[in-house]
Every structure is written in C-alpha cells, then in structure tokens.
C-alpha cells in the first residue's frame, strides 16, 4: 500500500476454532475496520501491497485479517516468519490477536452447535482440539494480544474488542422524518409520533412551507407541549445511545412521524439531530416524504368541509 495508503493498523486475528474469531471480525467490521477472512497466506503480501482506491485511501481504515487452521497453506511457523519479514522489511504496522479457550468449553460449544471440528471431520472433536492447539502454539507465543474466551459470552467478547480496538466509535445514527399517511419506516428502531403538536397546515401562510423553514418551526414551538416533550425525547436518546453501543448495536435509526411528513416531523427531526450533534454524535438526517407531492386531502389542495376535521399535516 503505497503513497500513504498503508492502513493505520493491521491486525491478524487467529486462534482456536470455536474460540470466537467470527465474532471478533464482525465486531471489528462494525467498528470501522476493513475485514478479510481466510485469506490464503501466499496472498498476504500481495494484499498489503495493493494500492487502495482513492476513497479508501482517504479513509485509511485499519485492516483485520482472519486466519486459522482452515486457511489454505496454513503453517504457524511460516506465518510468524512472514509477519517478521513484512514488519522488518516493509515496516507494516502488524499486530496479532490470538483467541484462546479451554478444551472442555470448546467441546461444549461444538456439542451444542453439532458441528464437526475442522481438524477432526471423522473423529471426536477432542482429537481436533488437541491437534489444533499444538498446531497453533507458535502463533500463540508470538501474538501481541491473547484473549481467553472460556468464561466469556458473545456480548462480553464484543465489548472487549470494542474497548481494545474499537476506540469510542458510536453507533451509526440515522434520524428520519416521515408521514404516517405513507406508511411506517421499515427499519426504524424507535418511532416518535409528533402529531400531538400544533399543525402548521391549518395556517394559510405556513401551508406551502416545510419544517425546514424558520416560520414553521417558530409556530410549532408555540405549542405548550412542544418544549417539555421534545426535551424529554432528547434526554431519552442521550441516555439510550451509549447503551446501544455497549450492547454492540452498530446502526440506530430514529424516526419522527406526523401525518404528511412535511412540517412537524421535519422540524422535530432537525432539532433533535442538532441536539445530538452538540452532545458529540454525528447523525445523518433523512426527510423521507418531504419531496413527495402533497396528497389531497391529506396534506393540501381543495378540501371539502366534511374532510377538514380529518385532515392532518
């Protein structure tokens, strides 16, 4: 990786089969790492020397490479020699993480999942576990980090990896406004209904505007329920988002809905996003129905008297 495109960090993830390598790689990927699993070792140097695309070079994401006894041409001693050579000659920032686990626990995991051990396809799993432990010993001795997962469940392992390698990366946060008239968002984790707020649609001067306009926001803010309700929503999210991260949730979508998705939900989504940015989060904002044509009689156009009482924003 030339011209400054070398990853900020290169981590080889290895260890005993069943000790949690897949969980570690998924957690690193969710934390922003580029992940390659079961790469033939003969291609390792080629991978590291391949120039990144222009966009990737700008990001320079850390790189995690998963290797284990199933990897083609696996030889622990040769891997150690290869790592030494790459680090010494090419100055790649290579580190190694080894996942350890007691044989009795590995046996229990294989028994529960009813999977065969990769080194004992036609023999008891205990034979494969013992053979693999001997095979992997040179890598274990060489590793910079060793994590024993014997008494660690999946959530706890994810948390260890985030704490050690993921930095303070928060979940990807997406805030959306929408109109109930066009259906609920499919992937929202939390939905807040803001149809209890004063409706700008009933003001002739505000009807053509949207929640992005200051006049609309000022009007909605005159509702006596506005400030206490929206403030409590913000406080709730500021309490929940760190908990989502601690539980390993990598994507959080928060949706605000009014009837048409043009006034109240848009304004509240923008306000909440601004508050979360002040708190150190980096939400993206989408107004799903803002560009949609107003639907008669839901959002605009000529209205009969008997329809007016049913209409919303």
Kinemage of the C-alpha trace (Angstrom):
@kinemage 1
@onewidth
@group {chain A} dominant
@subgroup {mainchain}
@vectorlist {calphas} color= white
{ca unk a 1} P 0.000 0.000 0.000
{ca unk a 2} L 1.918 2.951 -1.288
{ca unk a 3} L 1.691 6.713 -1.273
{ca unk a 4} L 0.498 6.967 2.312
{ca unk a 5} L -2.280 4.428 1.804
{ca unk a 6} L -0.986 1.902 4.344
{ca unk a 7} L -3.713 1.119 6.903
{ca unk a 8} L -3.332 2.875 10.219
{ca unk a 9} L -3.281 -0.555 11.820
{ca unk a 10} L -3.061 -4.179 10.624
{ca unk a 11} L -4.352 -6.875 12.963
{ca unk a 12} L -4.073 -10.610 12.324
{ca unk a 13} L -6.931 -12.373 14.129
{ca unk a 14} L -6.279 -16.046 14.795
{ca unk a 15} L -6.736 -18.709 17.458
{ca unk a 16} L -8.530 -21.949 18.173
{ca unk a 17} L -11.584 -22.922 16.148
{ca unk a 18} L -14.669 -22.134 18.191
{ca unk a 19} L -12.930 -19.528 20.345
{ca unk a 20} L -14.739 -16.568 18.763
{ca unk a 21} L -12.836 -15.427 15.656
{ca unk a 22} L -16.018 -14.770 13.663
{ca unk a 23} L -17.443 -12.669 16.499
{ca unk a 24} L -14.231 -10.645 16.701
{ca unk a 25} L -14.143 -9.987 12.956
{ca unk a 26} L -17.801 -8.908 12.869
{ca unk a 27} L -17.218 -6.564 15.797
{ca unk a 28} L -14.150 -5.023 14.161
{ca unk a 29} L -16.060 -4.543 10.915
{ca unk a 30} L -18.880 -2.806 12.789
{ca unk a 31} L -16.236 -0.611 14.441
{ca unk a 32} L -14.982 0.640 11.079
{ca unk a 33} L -12.250 -1.850 10.232
{ca unk a 34} L -11.769 -3.379 6.809
{ca unk a 35} L -12.011 -7.148 7.308
{ca unk a 36} L -10.649 -10.039 5.216
{ca unk a 37} L -11.225 -13.606 6.426
{ca unk a 38} L -9.460 -16.866 5.488
{ca unk a 39} L -7.093 -15.223 3.027
{ca unk a 40} L -4.599 -17.723 1.550
{ca unk a 41} L -1.325 -16.784 3.202
{ca unk a 42} L 0.515 -16.687 -0.104
{ca unk a 43} L -1.652 -13.651 -0.950
{ca unk a 44} L -0.992 -11.735 2.263
{ca unk a 45} L 1.894 -9.652 0.950
{ca unk a 46} L 0.032 -9.050 -2.300
{ca unk a 47} L -2.983 -7.771 -0.333
{ca unk a 48} L -0.861 -5.397 1.725
{ca unk a 49} L 0.942 -4.050 -1.332
{ca unk a 50} L -2.224 -3.458 -3.385
{ca unk a 51} L -2.963 0.293 -3.700
{ca unk a 52} L -6.247 1.416 -2.211
{ca unk a 53} L -8.931 3.129 -4.239
{ca unk a 54} L -8.985 6.911 -3.979
{ca unk a 55} L -11.887 6.973 -1.496
{ca unk a 56} L -10.414 4.191 0.638
{ca unk a 57} L -7.028 5.888 0.686
{ca unk a 58} L -8.597 8.958 2.190
{ca unk a 59} L -10.205 6.919 4.955
{ca unk a 60} L -7.166 4.701 5.636
{ca unk a 61} L -9.222 2.294 7.681
{ca unk a 62} L -7.459 -0.229 9.908
{ca unk a 63} L -7.287 -3.728 8.411
{ca unk a 64} L -8.148 -7.007 10.173
{ca unk a 65} L -7.139 -10.323 8.567
{ca unk a 66} L -8.634 -13.546 9.897
{ca unk a 67} L -6.503 -16.698 9.659
{ca unk a 68} L -6.878 -20.095 11.285
{ca unk a 69} L -6.040 -23.759 10.764
{ca unk a 70} L -8.563 -23.981 7.914
{ca unk a 71} L -6.716 -21.352 5.883
{ca unk a 72} L -5.060 -22.756 2.762
{ca unk a 73} L -1.293 -23.455 3.152
{ca unk a 74} L -1.522 -22.795 6.900
{ca unk a 75} L 1.765 -23.178 8.740
{ca unk a 76} L 2.084 -21.338 12.051
{ca unk a 77} L 5.884 -21.130 11.994
{ca unk a 78} L 5.903 -19.784 8.447
{ca unk a 79} L 3.250 -17.227 9.373
{ca unk a 80} L 5.425 -15.933 12.208
{ca unk a 81} L 8.408 -15.695 9.848
{ca unk a 82} L 6.271 -13.926 7.264
{ca unk a 83} L 4.981 -11.405 9.798
{ca unk a 84} L 8.532 -10.694 10.985
{ca unk a 85} L 9.739 -10.173 7.430
{ca unk a 86} L 6.867 -7.849 6.495
{ca unk a 87} L 7.300 -5.813 9.666
{ca unk a 88} L 11.080 -5.545 9.345
{ca unk a 89} L 11.408 -5.006 5.597
{ca unk a 90} L 8.233 -3.127 4.727
{ca unk a 91} L 7.509 -1.503 8.093
{ca unk a 92} L 3.873 -2.584 8.100
{ca unk a 93} L 2.198 -1.942 11.500
{ca unk a 94} L 1.240 -5.601 12.028
{ca unk a 95} L -0.119 -6.919 15.332
{ca unk a 96} L -1.529 -10.357 16.173
{ca unk a 97} L -4.540 -11.267 18.312
{ca unk a 98} L -4.852 -14.885 19.461
{ca unk a 99} L -8.140 -16.295 20.796
{ca unk a 100} L -7.650 -18.978 23.433
{ca unk a 101} L -10.241 -21.231 25.061
{ca unk a 102} L -10.229 -24.243 27.383
{ca unk a 103} L -10.722 -27.606 25.700
{ca unk a 104} L -13.776 -28.501 27.813
{ca unk a 105} L -15.536 -25.288 26.776
{ca unk a 106} L -14.672 -25.773 23.103
{ca unk a 107} L -16.051 -29.297 23.335
{ca unk a 108} L -19.271 -27.963 24.853
{ca unk a 109} L -19.635 -25.394 22.062
{ca unk a 110} L -19.113 -27.995 19.344
{ca unk a 111} L -21.599 -30.273 21.062
{ca unk a 112} L -24.238 -27.538 21.267
{ca unk a 113} L -23.855 -26.469 17.649
{ca unk a 114} L -23.475 -30.083 16.412
{ca unk a 115} L -20.624 -29.013 14.169
{ca unk a 116} L -17.549 -31.074 13.359
{ca unk a 117} L -14.132 -29.814 14.288
{ca unk a 118} L -12.248 -28.813 11.082
{ca unk a 119} L -9.251 -30.960 12.034
{ca unk a 120} L -11.327 -33.992 13.047
{ca unk a 121} L -14.062 -34.403 10.483
{ca unk a 122} L -14.223 -38.159 11.012
{ca unk a 123} L -13.047 -38.298 14.638
{ca unk a 124} L -14.182 -36.939 18.021
{ca unk a 125} L -13.876 -33.180 18.470
{ca unk a 126} L -11.425 -33.729 21.331
{ca unk a 127} L -8.875 -35.055 18.816
{ca unk a 128} L -9.220 -31.984 16.635
{ca unk a 129} L -8.978 -29.596 19.574
{ca unk a 130} L -5.754 -31.207 20.797
{ca unk a 131} L -4.223 -31.282 17.308
{ca unk a 132} L -5.095 -27.673 16.616
{ca unk a 133} L -3.694 -26.479 19.932
{ca unk a 134} L -0.303 -27.999 19.033
{ca unk a 135} L -0.505 -26.629 15.507
{ca unk a 136} L -1.282 -23.076 16.664
{ca unk a 137} L 1.240 -22.874 19.514
{ca unk a 138} L 3.905 -20.902 17.577
{ca unk a 139} L 1.324 -18.226 16.756
{ca unk a 140} L 0.103 -18.134 20.326
{ca unk a 141} L 3.641 -17.487 21.614
{ca unk a 142} L 4.204 -14.794 19.006
{ca unk a 143} L 0.891 -12.929 19.488
{ca unk a 144} L 0.744 -9.387 20.827
{ca unk a 145} L -2.651 -9.978 22.434
{ca unk a 146} L -4.226 -13.126 23.867
{ca unk a 147} L -7.899 -13.209 24.850
{ca unk a 148} L -9.204 -16.258 26.688
{ca unk a 149} L -12.896 -16.705 25.876
{ca unk a 150} L -13.503 -19.716 28.135
{ca unk a 151} L -15.799 -17.792 30.508
{ca unk a 152} L -16.821 -15.097 28.022
{ca unk a 153} L -20.104 -14.999 26.136
{ca unk a 154} L -20.527 -13.340 22.745
{ca unk a 155} L -21.673 -9.955 24.107
{ca unk a 156} L -18.798 -9.752 26.572
{ca unk a 157} L -16.281 -10.641 23.857
{ca unk a 158} L -17.686 -7.950 21.589
{ca unk a 159} L -17.313 -5.420 24.377
{ca unk a 160} L -13.694 -6.422 24.982
{ca unk a 161} L -12.902 -5.975 21.294
{ca unk a 162} L -14.633 -2.593 21.117
{ca unk a 163} L -12.805 -1.406 24.218
{ca unk a 164} L -9.416 -2.598 22.984
{ca unk a 165} L -9.607 -1.990 19.240
{ca unk a 166} L -12.742 -0.005 18.503
{ca unk a 167} L -11.955 3.234 20.279
{ca unk a 168} L -15.009 5.266 21.242
{ca unk a 169} L -16.811 4.711 17.977
{ca unk a 170} L -20.538 5.322 18.454
{ca unk a 171} L -23.289 3.526 16.543
{ca unk a 172} L -24.104 4.850 13.082
{ca unk a 173} L -27.032 7.128 13.846
{ca unk a 174} L -29.767 7.874 11.314
{ca unk a 175} L -32.636 10.273 12.017
{ca unk a 176} L -35.661 10.302 9.752
{ca unk a 177} L -38.886 12.255 9.368
{ca unk a 178} L -41.837 10.593 7.678
{ca unk a 179} L -45.579 10.789 7.144
{ca unk a 180} L -47.869 8.165 8.624
{ca unk a 181} L -50.066 8.600 5.542
{ca unk a 182} L -47.310 6.935 3.510
{ca unk a 183} L -46.570 4.140 5.938
{ca unk a 184} L -44.173 3.444 8.781
{ca unk a 185} L -40.435 3.210 8.008
{ca unk a 186} L -39.433 -0.432 7.814
{ca unk a 187} L -36.118 -0.284 9.649
{ca unk a 188} L -36.719 2.246 12.423
{ca unk a 189} L -35.526 1.198 15.882
{ca unk a 190} L -37.625 3.874 17.608
{ca unk a 191} L -40.620 5.811 16.288
{ca unk a 192} L -41.931 9.014 17.866
{ca unk a 193} L -45.371 10.267 16.870
{ca unk a 194} L -45.431 14.085 16.914
{ca unk a 195} L -48.983 14.529 15.642
{ca unk a 196} L -49.930 15.916 19.081
{ca unk a 197} L -48.230 19.217 18.182
{ca unk a 198} L -49.933 22.223 16.591
{ca unk a 199} L -50.363 21.681 12.870
{ca unk a 200} L -48.920 24.397 10.577
{ca unk a 201} L -51.069 23.077 7.753
{ca unk a 202} L -54.041 24.995 9.097
{ca unk a 203} L -52.230 28.323 8.701
{ca unk a 204} L -52.558 29.543 5.126
{ca unk a 205} L -49.212 31.337 5.206
{ca unk a 206} L -47.396 28.264 6.531
{ca unk a 207} L -49.072 25.562 4.479
{ca unk a 208} L -46.750 25.874 1.434
{ca unk a 209} L -43.669 25.865 3.668
{ca unk a 210} L -41.952 22.911 5.351
{ca unk a 211} L -40.416 22.063 8.682
{ca unk a 212} L -37.104 23.376 7.363
{ca unk a 213} L -38.473 26.910 7.352
{ca unk a 214} L -37.983 29.017 10.479
{ca unk a 215} L -41.549 30.325 10.456
{ca unk a 216} L -42.893 26.786 10.653
{ca unk a 217} L -40.536 25.881 13.500
{ca unk a 218} L -41.456 29.026 15.428
{ca unk a 219} L -45.150 28.207 15.058
{ca unk a 220} L -44.746 24.600 16.242
{ca unk a 221} L -42.674 25.792 19.204
{ca unk a 222} L -45.618 27.865 20.498
{ca unk a 223} L -47.419 24.632 21.412
{ca unk a 224} L -47.269 24.339 25.213
{ca unk a 225} L -46.402 20.633 24.917
{ca unk a 226} L -43.551 21.197 22.472
{ca unk a 227} L -40.619 22.045 24.735
{ca unk a 228} L -41.256 19.539 27.551
{ca unk a 229} L -41.997 16.695 25.105
{ca unk a 230} L -39.099 17.247 22.721
{ca unk a 231} L -36.657 17.879 25.575
{ca unk a 232} L -37.627 14.569 27.162
{ca unk a 233} L -37.190 12.757 23.855
{ca unk a 234} L -33.694 14.234 23.576
{ca unk a 235} L -32.840 13.207 27.139
{ca unk a 236} L -34.106 9.687 26.455
{ca unk a 237} L -31.953 9.323 23.344
{ca unk a 238} L -28.877 10.692 25.111
{ca unk a 239} L -29.365 8.010 27.750
{ca unk a 240} L -30.077 5.169 25.282
{ca unk a 241} L -27.421 5.717 22.616
{ca unk a 242} L -24.430 4.869 24.864
{ca unk a 243} L -26.302 1.747 25.986
{ca unk a 244} L -26.854 0.716 22.365
{ca unk a 245} L -23.109 0.977 21.835
{ca unk a 246} L -22.315 -1.104 24.911
{ca unk a 247} L -24.625 -3.826 23.598
{ca unk a 248} L -22.833 -3.868 20.259
{ca unk a 249} L -25.532 -2.200 18.159
{ca unk a 250} L -23.778 -0.651 15.173
{ca unk a 251} L -26.757 1.074 13.487
{ca unk a 252} L -29.549 3.032 15.152
{ca unk a 253} L -32.450 4.573 13.261
{ca unk a 254} L -34.754 7.084 14.991
{ca unk a 255} L -37.929 8.162 13.171
{ca unk a 256} L -40.297 11.075 13.805
{ca unk a 257} L -43.700 10.968 12.177
{ca unk a 258} L -46.564 13.340 11.518
{ca unk a 259} L -49.357 12.665 9.058
{ca unk a 260} L -47.837 14.002 5.862
{ca unk a 261} L -44.155 14.164 6.796
{ca unk a 262} L -43.728 17.773 5.702
{ca unk a 263} L -43.980 20.050 8.739
{ca unk a 264} L -43.931 18.822 12.342
{ca unk a 265} L -41.848 15.665 11.914
{ca unk a 266} L -39.301 17.505 9.754
{ca unk a 267} L -38.824 20.280 12.284
{ca unk a 268} L -38.533 17.942 15.279
{ca unk a 269} L -36.081 15.642 13.453
{ca unk a 270} L -33.841 18.614 12.656
{ca unk a 271} L -33.970 19.908 16.228
{ca unk a 272} L -33.162 16.520 17.770
{ca unk a 273} L -30.315 15.961 15.294
{ca unk a 274} L -28.850 19.333 16.247
{ca unk a 275} L -29.046 18.479 19.954
{ca unk a 276} L -27.320 15.132 19.393
{ca unk a 277} L -24.531 16.810 17.413
{ca unk a 278} L -23.954 19.151 20.354
{ca unk a 279} L -23.589 16.029 22.516
{ca unk a 280} L -20.880 14.614 20.249
{ca unk a 281} L -22.888 12.311 17.965
{ca unk a 282} L -22.839 12.506 14.158
{ca unk a 283} L -26.342 11.689 12.934
{ca unk a 284} L -27.381 11.670 9.323
{ca unk a 285} L -30.822 13.122 8.610
{ca unk a 286} L -33.337 11.994 6.014
{ca unk a 287} L -36.731 13.563 5.323
{ca unk a 288} L -38.392 10.644 3.611
{ca unk a 289} L -41.585 12.313 2.417
{ca unk a 290} L -40.550 15.953 2.139
{ca unk a 291} L -40.105 15.798 -1.628
{ca unk a 292} L -43.331 13.873 -2.177
{ca unk a 293} L -46.248 15.616 -3.817
{ca unk a 294} L -48.864 16.667 -1.220
{ca unk a 295} L -51.776 14.256 -1.230
{ca unk a 296} L -55.306 15.606 -1.394
{ca unk a 297} L -56.995 15.670 1.067
{ca unk a 298} L -54.297 14.562 3.490
{ca unk a 299} L -51.856 17.408 3.002
{ca unk a 300} L -53.228 20.070 0.737
{ca unk a 301} L -55.332 21.100 -2.203
{ca unk a 302} L -59.045 21.896 -2.256
{ca unk a 303} L -60.793 20.494 0.798
{ca unk a 304} L -64.459 19.837 1.460
{ca unk a 305} L -65.862 20.958 4.802
{ca unk a 306} L -66.519 17.407 5.926
{ca unk a 307} L -62.901 16.486 5.201
{ca unk a 308} L -61.270 19.322 7.114
{ca unk a 309} L -61.759 17.755 10.537
{ca unk a 310} L -59.958 14.604 9.365
{ca unk a 311} L -57.001 16.282 7.764
{ca unk a 312} L -53.572 16.469 9.266
{ca unk a 313} L -50.198 17.885 8.342
